[in-house]
Amino acid sequence: MINFSKVSSIFRIIILLSLCCQVQQVRCQIKPMGQKGKVRAVVIGVSDYQNEHIPDLLFADADAKAFAEFLKSPAGGNLPEDQVKLLTNSQATQGQMNAELTWLLEESKEGDQALIFFSGHGDMETQTMMNLGFLLTYNSPASAYMAGGAFPVYFLQSIIQTLSVQKGVQVIMVADACHSGKLAGEANKGAQATASVLASQFANEAKILSCQSNEYSLEGREWGGGHGVFTYYLIDGLTGLADANNDESVTLLEIERYLQDQVSAAAAPKSQIPVVIGNKGMVAAKVDPPMLAALRSRRLSEASSGAIAAVGSKGMIHAGDQDTATMALYRQFKDALAEKNLLSPNMAAAYPIYMQIKDRPIIAPYRQDMRRNLAAALQDEAQKAINDYLEANPVELRKRWSYDDRYQQFPEYLNKAAELLGPDHFMYANLKARELYFSGLNLRLKAEQEKKPELFDEAVAIQENVLKLDSTAAYAMNELGLLARRKGDYSGSVGFFQNALSLSPTWVLAETNLCGSFTNLGKNDMAEKACLKALSTDSTFALAYYNLGIAQMGLSDAQAAIGSFRQSVKFDSLYPLAWSRLGDALYTADQKEEALTMWKKSTQIDPGFALAFNNIAVVSEELGRPEEALISYKKVTELAPDDPDAYLDIAKLELNFGNISASETALKTHLRLKPDSPDALFTLSRLKTRQHQSDAALQAFRTALEKGFRDIKSIEDDPSMKQLLDKKGYKDLMKKYFPEKR
């Protein structure tokens, strides 16, 4: 495509440079149409999205492949394969899109031509921030787009302005990003809003857009066996079917009229009218008569399946390269990149290999691609963790809560990616913001794991610096909300979560966290509303059901809470807290047997869950199963050896079983941890009567009463206490502390 050195079959888009008009009131000049330059294209199509909450498309990837093939055909300019960068589906991550657009920026020179083609979803979460439209790449999150993964339209603005205005490169953007589907910005017509931003003039580029900003793009098998109607007719028109005056050239006006006629008719009764922006008299393509004849023949016979073969990637090592030790390391670099062995300490990882060989002369032809691809891989690894967290993937949440080692690597991943791209790169500030985010997150996780609350203040300062780099970082707002909760500032946390939601209105995790903060404040009715709103967006979100159940318990609605906790464990069966809370709700509803089952389930998932073992022990005792209770109490002391209460319960049960020595051992441990416990001192009195030490028993009884023991029923019901009836001073103590019993 767009090789102006060719006489025939060239797709030509000239960009009007208007720098002179911005400064002086003089007439701008069009660059000569016959100028020579190299053509480069980045072609992207995403049908299969990684996030299950982003609706897949049918043929966006097929459109990208077809357009890339067109560019390499005579009608498109016979572009060599190494001048067309094609990314489809899983290849089209934000990191890889950044890498290829960086290639376009770095390789293009004055007089060259650059093409950017994107087919996939576009969205904007809130129209109060009109510049924040996004192109959704393969690894986009389903919401909170500013956390990365999605590609901001303002990055395109920066790229196109740099190419067109600063470097004198002729630019065309082809975009088909207004497909229908349930996206984060659906309530605000985010896809159409993004299309409107794309239609605005960034710099001096030309644009061919699939539809008006108030319409959707259509795709279907009726167009070439499986394409978007826009791309199908765009390629046909540029091949020559748009040549209305048969002069073997296609102008922008001709392609505009052709697309509007053909696409509009094909889409009917739906409305889809493509938009062409640029100098309408400009020759866009030279017709290749044999290709046009073949196309007409296929259309007449309807024999074309429309399927275009995928373009294979071209190997970087040429046959003429000598198989030196350096080239062996280069192959190791590619293998390490493919295996995602990026930064491990050994020299077999991609980054140390790159640093080792990047300056060797034989690597010079490959250095820039190595750098860009390594930076992309480093970004993608960290972005996967961010996306899983944004979606509140249960597995990822558990990794966070356990302070998984991977999180400690991500700041370095993002730091190295930023270092490789350099401070002038359009992604640099974004990468540094996410680097800081992970650094702050790691501090919070460390503070929680090691019980070092003083680290929370350091984590807050880091997240505040994230916002200085990127004031729209909803993920940092959410993290500040969590930090405020850890510090007991529940009102402050509400403000942070609400700010996060103002930037990402459909982010269920932030809404669920807001629910939790309202519960902390005792505003259970508001908490319930927040969680129900989260569930209206994602009815499978286990954490939202969990927080909803807690709010409903606060509203004294145990039956509703039981239903919510059941939903929570349905969607995350490995969440021990949800099973435990379900047990609590069932116990409140006097369903003790089932409550026991739920607590036991939670301990199967988390064998270290001391609170659940304690609940099992208490209820087992209530149900008349002291042997089971004793086993669970002993488990509590193994897991929480400094918790005094379980030792007292063990002492009581062992005493009832007649195990005097075991009871005494447990009781001594309890009194060491809690020496003024009235209940323990009364138990000590009982123990001493069993040991026939009446003086010691009476003294322990007196101390228990002095410390506040008043359980007259336990005194009267315990047969061993009758041994003290004739003991001098016992009756006086009873008269003093229980005068009503005279």
Number of C-alpha atoms within 10 A of each C-alpha: 32 32 23 23 13 14 10 19 29 30 25 24 28 23 23 21 20 18 13 12 12 9 8 10 8 10 9 14 11 12 14 9 12 10 11 16 18 20 25 27 28 22 29 29 30 29 22 22 24 21 16 11 15 20 18 17 20 18 24 29 27 24 34 27 23 22 24 27 22 21 27 17 19 22 26 27 26 19 23 13 18 13 17 22 21 27 25 25 19 16 17 23 29 24 29 23 23 23 23 24 23 20 18 23 18 11 12 21 17 15 19 23 29 28 23 20 22 26 30 30 30 30 30 31 31 24 16 11 11 14 17 24 30 30 29 27 33 28 24 26 30 26 27 29 30 24 23 26 27 26 23 22 22 17 16 19 18 15 20 27 19 15 26 27 19 12 16 21 28 30 26 26 22 20 24 27 27 29 25 18 14 13 22 26 24 17 12 16 19 24 30 26 26 28 30 17 19 26 20 11 13 18 21 23 25 24 23 23 26 31 30 18 22 15 19 22 25 22 21 13 14 13 18 19 13 20 25 28 26 29 26 20 24 24 21 19 24 28 30 28 21 28 20 16 9 11 10 18 24 30 23 24 19 24 29 21 19 22 29 21 14 18 26 19 14 18 16 9 8 13 18 25 26 26 17 22 18 19 17 14 11 18 20 23 29 27 27 20 16 11 16 19 14 11 17 15 13 14 13 10 9 11 10 14 13 19 14 18 10 15 15 8 12 10 8 11 15 8 8 6 9 12 10 10 9 18 16 11 17 22 14 17 24 18 15 19 19 12 11 17 17 22 19 13 9 10 12 17 21 28 26 17 22 21 10 13 18 19 11 10 10 15 17 12 11 13 17 18 16 23 18 21 20 28 26 23 25 25 27 22 18 22 24 18 19 20 24 16 19 22 23 20 18 19 13 19 18 14 16 18 12 13 19 15 11 13 18 15 17 24 24 18 23 29 20 21 27 23 15 20 21 12 12 9 17 18 17 18 16 19 23 21 26 28 23 25 25 25 20 29 26 22 22 27 21 18 17 17 13 9 11 13 16 11 16 23 15 13 25 22 12 22 27 18 17 26 18 12 17 18 15 22 26 27 30 30 26 26 23 27 29 26 24 22 19 16 15 13 16 21 15 17 27 25 18 23 27 20 19 26 23 16 25 25 20 25 27 29 26 31 28 27 26 30 30 30 29 23 22 17 14 14 16 23 15 18 28 26 16 24 27 20 18 28 20 13 13 17 15 16 25 26 28 31 29 28 28 31 30 28 28 23 20 18 16 14 16 21 15 17 27 24 15 23 27 21 23 27 20 16 16 19 17 19 22 23 21 29 28 26 24 31 29 24 27 21 18 17 14 11 13 20 14 14 25 24 15 23 26 22 20 26 20 13 15 15 15 16 21 20 16 28 26 21 23 27 27 21 19 20 16 12 12 10 13 20 14 15 25 23 14 23 24 20 20 25 20 13 15 15 14 14 17 20 20 25 26 26 23 26 29 25 20 21 19 13 13 13 13 17 14 16 24 21 14 22 26 17 18 24 18 11 16 15 13 16 20 20 18 25 24 25 24 27 27 26 28 23 21 17 13 13 13 19 15 16 25 25 18 22 27 20 18 22 20 14 14 13 18 16 11 12 8 11 15 11 10 10 11 16 21 13 15 18 10 9 12 11 14 16 14 11 16 16 13 13 16 13 10 8 9 8
